[in-house]
Amino acid sequence: MLSGEFSYDEFAPVYEKYTGMIGRIAEADETAAFLERFCGGRSALELGIGNGRVAVPLSERGVKVEGIDNSDNMLKLLAKRSDLIKAWKGNIAAFSSEQHYHLLYCVYNTFMVLATREEQIACLRSAAEALDAEGIVVIEVRVPDFDGFVRGQRTTTVFVDHENTFLNAEIHEPLNQNLLQTFLWFSGTSVRRIPERLRYVYHQELDTMAECVGLELVERWEDWKRGAFTNESKRHISVYRRTRL
Ligand SMILES: C[S@@+](CC[C@H](N)C(=O)[O-])C[C@H]1O[C@@H](n2cnc3c(N)ncnc32)[C@H](O)[C@@H]1O
């Protein structure tokens, strides 16, 4: 199963509302502040830029941000928000860039949308090749969590308020480390169904894949405030640079 079978085109109309409800918009400035530290006045490329949730505040800090996304509708949302950011349609599993960037970043579990190991390695390889000599790659992914799975299935209540109920139904395929998830959004009399296939990775597997393409770990944190990564951490933010021999 390749990535690209599921598109964010259907998610785009509700993306801003959803990310607002789960607190992702509230943390976008903190994310931008974290990333700005690595830019040193130079340029950045976001993999899976979406509607610019992070790219817009980062560009407002004076960073020249560019981005890649494979959803026309997400790219349209970005274009409506900012004309400072150059973004193009492409697949983050296989991209090439003539330009070299000081920072490449892939946040909010976007790396997991690459549903095979080969695609994840190809993405890291493309990222490494697009870096300038001192460049940095930042990846944010959640720590795999299987609490509540029964016979390979789990349904989680993501969010409820007076108007919205957001559920996530997941099926685990251990063989390929895939989660086939379907978001179900009930609002008024409508139900939206948004399927997605994800491949989870543990942090040590991510390090190994990064090493395969000539990157080495520099820092790892549990959040954008640079909290320590521990056994209890729910996600990690991993920072890589070119391997120094
Ligand atoms: C979880 S959203 C994150 C968007 C944005 N980075 C943010 O933090 O809000 C994942 C984004 O990756 C894009 N995407 C998914 N698969 C992709 C692929 N193979 N190549 C390029 N973009 C992809 C989606 O269209 C979507 O905009």
The ligand as a Gaussian input file, in Angstrom:
#p B3LYP/6-31G(d) Opt

LIG

0 1
 C       -1.060000      16.285000       9.401000
 S       -1.119000      17.381000       8.033000
 C        0.087000      18.561000       8.561000
 C       -0.011000      19.880000       7.867000
 C        0.925000      20.945000       8.431000
 N        2.301000      20.526000       8.322000
 C        0.603000      21.211000       9.884000
 O        1.485000      20.985000      10.720000
 O       -0.496000      21.638000      10.194000
 C       -0.263000      16.446000       6.781000
 C       -0.047000      17.216000       5.479000
 O        0.771000      16.423000       4.640000
 C        0.216000      16.379000       3.324000
 N        0.627000      15.103000       2.717000
 C        0.181000      13.856000       3.016000
 N        0.848000      12.936000       2.295000
 C        1.744000      13.625000       1.530000
 C        2.715000      13.237000       0.570000
 N        2.944000      11.937000       0.280000
 N        3.436000      14.206000      -0.054000
 C        3.216000      15.521000       0.225000
 N        2.317000      15.938000       1.141000
 C        1.591000      15.005000       1.786000
 C       -1.273000      16.521000       3.522000
 O       -1.920000      16.996000       2.362000
 C       -1.333000      17.495000       4.702000
 O       -1.372000      18.816000       4.272000

